[in-house]
Amino acid sequence: MKFFIDTANLAQIKEAQDLGVLDGVTTNPSLMAKEGISGDENVINHYKAICEIVDGDVSAEVISTDYENMIKEGEALAALDAKIVVKIPMIKDGVKAIKYFSQKGIKTNCTLVFSAGQALLAAKAGATYVSPFVGRLDDISVDGLGLIEEIRLIYDNYGFTTQILAASVRHSAHLLGCAKIGADVMTGPLSVITALLKHPLTDSGLAQFLADHAKAAGK
């Protein structure tokens, strides 16, 4: 399972990269705005800075919602770095754009996916990744992990190569649930990844080891 971090914060991206388990980054306009990044030139430079930190794919989202401008934006983003994955919304023109990019050999991430039918369309169009939003479905009392399971079944039935990128992962239970189902990728905040480090028996066991060592050394 690949671990992506869902942020535009360079310090957090570097921390995840330094941990040694980071496989990529996802961003969106909201995350850029959260970091105070605005204006085309600043956004482009920020994507370049992210690509300098990470070794894996970096999803960069288009702002346009019509086919022609999505193509124009997507090609410009893809030209920035070979790591860039063009993030496209699950709308009619978005599906058309994904097909165009797939034929051009440009990687895509179909975002804002909330149903198995949408995921099927994205795979048919040739998306590199499909991003079903687990947490946002849970927010409206719909089983987000259930959607991941449905998509996994459909993709396996027909041998689709589109990778399931579980998005809006809010906590470690989401992450582990996606891993059990067989999601190819998860993306979430740094806190979700670092939460996997923690267990009270690890803490108490280490404390005991150190105490025993100190006691023995003091003899």
Secondary structure by P-SEA (a helix, b strand, c coil): cbbbbccccaaaaaaaaaaccccbbbbcaaaaaaaccccaaaaaaaaaaaaacccbbbbbbbccccaaaaaaaaaaaaaccccbbbbbcccaaaaaaaaaaaaacbbbbbcccccaaaaaaaaaacccbbbbbaaaaaaacccaaaaaaaaaaaaaaccccccccccccccaaaaaaaaaaccccccccccccccccccaaaaaaaaaaaaaaaaaaac
